[in-house]
Amino acid sequence: MELRLNIEDATPQELARGIGAAEAVFARAGIMALQGAEGLFALEGWDIKGFPEDDKPTEDEDRAATVWLEADEAAAAACCAGWPEEKVPHHQVMELINVPRTKLQAEAIPDTWPERKQLYPDVVKRLEITTGPDRQVDFDIAFVLGWVPERPTLDRVEPLSDDGDRIPFFTSNLAQVEEVARKALKDWTIQIDRDPCDTHVFDPAASDDDDDELRMAAWRDSTAPANPAIALTLAMMRGQSMHFE
């Protein structure tokens, strides 16, 4: 695994300078970058769950998360030294990515299609009844869509996609879900928060007489999804149903 900075317009030399600053923070703290990422994941998960008292991050996780955030700040400052203030990012810019697999390793990964196809209807059913943010559901969606090579679980380090990105928060972050949906359903129309639906995705080329599979909605009724992110994710997953037949 290796650190990567997402800073627009930075040169390779500036990015390397930022990574060096981050690594120095981890070295001074006596922890690995992976520990920092795990601590941050634990902290963010606790936040998403509403800060339950019985699920607080441990002291080590809390400290590791703090070190990660310090390293992230140091990386941005070192990378962007001398830049105009308005161009210096003030959000998290650092992530931990998997080093790309070799061709031999990639070919050794077993075919996951049968498991993904079998899991698809279960994921849709869980989206229909989930009562709020659920990171395991997020993980399962990423696996079903083929973004990660194996099915993740909450008791392991959160995997990254093949592009090195974190798995989106499908059940809690509407902006992330909308971005994914627009990429997955390029020619479809996506409507959010319009009566009588929470979300509605449909093929604009389809007529009103076409099959329901071309008009996917998350309805406002007694079984309405818990939030708009879940509603749009559900509509998007229903829109992918033809690929899992």
N, C-alpha and C positions, 0 to 999 in steps of 0.2 A: 504494500500500500504506500502511497505517496501523497504529499500535500500538493494542492493546486490552488492558485488564486484566480478569481474571476473579476478582473479589473479592466474595464474597457480602455483601449488605446495605450495600455502599458507595453513597453518593449520587453523582449526576452530578458534583457539585463536587469530591468527594473523588477520584473517578476521574480527573478532569481534572488535579487537583493531582499525582496519581501519574504520569500520562503526562508532565507537565511536568518532573518530577524525572528520569524516565528519559531524556527528550530532552536534558536538560542533561548527563547522563553521556556520551551519545554525542557531543555537541558538544565537550566537554572532551577526549575521546579522539580526536577528529578522524575519526570513522567514521560511516557511516550505519547506521540500524537494520537494514537489509537485510543489510549485511555482518556484523553481529553475529549475525543469525539463521542466515546461511550458515555462520559459524564454529561455532555451536552444533550445527548439523546435522552438520557434519563430525566434531565431537568425539563426538557421540552415536553416529554410524555406526561410528566406530572402536571405541567401547565395545562395541557390539552384536557386532562381528566378533571380539571377544576381544583387542583391542589388538595387532594384528599389527605387527611392526616395520617392514615394508615398506609400510605404508599409514597412517602417522601423519599427522595434520593438519599443515599447514604452520605456520610460526611466525606468519604473518599470521592464519590461521584460528584458531589457539590464542589469540592476543591478542584477536581479535574475539569469540570465545566468552567470554573472561574479562570483556570490557567488557559483553557482553549480560547476563551473570549479575550484574554490579555494577549495571547499569541496572534489572534486575528487582528486586533487593534495595532499591534506592533508591525505586523506584516503590511497592513495598509499604509501606515505612516512611513515605513522604510521604502516601500515600492513607489509611493507618490511624493517622496521628498522633493521639494522645489516646485511642485505643481501649484497652480492657482487653487485657492481654497475651495472654490465652487466645484472643482473637478475631483476633489478627494472624496471617495465614498465613505459614507457614515453608516453603512450596514455591513452585515457579515459578508466577507469576501473569500473566505477560506473553506476548503472542503478536502476530505480525505478520499482518494479514489483508488480503485484497484489498478495495479499495473496490468496493462493489456496482456491477455493470455497469448501464448505461442500458438501457432497453427496446430501443432500436435496436441496440445492441451485442449484446444477448442474442439478438435475432432473426437477427443476422448469423452466429451460430455454426452451422456445418454439423451435420447430423444424424449422430451417431456410432453409432447403433444397429447398422448392418451390421457395423462394425468390432468393436464390443463383443460382438455375438453370435458372430462368428467367433473371437474371442479366448477366449471362455469355456471351451471344452473344453481348450485349451492350458494355461490357468491351472490347471484341475483336475488335469491330468496332471503339471504341474510341482510342485504341492503334494504329490502322491503320492510323488515321488522326491526332493524337496529335502532336504538333509542338515542344515539349520539355518536361522537367521534370514536372510532375503533381502529387502532393501528394494525391489528391483525387482518382486518378486512382490507385495509390499504395494501398490506403486503400481498394478500391473496389475489387482489386485482392485478397488481404488477406481475405476479407469476402467471396468472391466466393469460395476460396480454403478451407474455413472452419477453418481458423486460429484464428479468433476472433468471439465471440458469437453474435455480432450485427454489423450492417453496420456503420463504423465510418464516421464522418464528420469533416471538417476543423474547425468548430466553437466549438469543444469540445476537452478535453484533449486527446492527442493521446493514444489509447489503446495499450496494449502489447499482444503478442500471449499467448496462453495457457501455453507455456514454459517460459513466462516471458521475451521474446525478443522483441525488437522494430520491427515494420513492415519494411521489406526491402524497399530500394529505387528502386523499379522495373523500374522506368522510367529515372533513372539517374546513378545508380551505377552498372556497368557491372560486377564487381567482385562478388557482392552480388547476382545478378541474375544468374550468372554462377553456383554459389554454390547451389542455390535453384534448378536450372534446373537439375543439375547432381543428386540431391537427388530425384527429382520428376520423372525423366526419367532414372532410374538406368541402364537399359540395352540398352539405345539408344546412338547413336553417336551424338556429338554436335560439329559443326564446326562454327567458327567465322571469319568473314572478309575474306571470300574466294569467288572469282568470280564463278558464277554470282550472288551470294547471299550475303547479309550482315550477315545473320546467317542461319544455316540449321541444323535441328534436324531430325533424321530418325532412324527407327528400322533397325539395320544391318541385321536382320534375314529376312527382307522383300525383295522380288524380285522386279525388275523394273516394273513388271506387276501388282503389288499389288495396292490397293486403295491409292489415294493421301493422305488420313488421316494418312498414315504411313510415309509420307514424307512432313514435314512441313518446309516452308522456308519463310523468309522475303526478298523479292526480291529487287534488286537495279533497281528501275525505277522511274517514275514520282511520285509515291506514296510511295517511300521508307520511312521507319521509320526515325525519327529525329536523333536518335543516336543508337549505338550498343546495349545499355542496353534495349531500347525499342524493337529493332529488335529481340533480344533473348527472351525477355519476350513474345512478340507476337508469336514467333515460339513455345515457351513452352506452351502457352495457347492454341494454335491450336492443339498441341500434346495431350492436355488433353480433347479434344472435345468429345471423345467417352464416357467419364464419365458423360457428361451433356446431353446425348441424352434421 
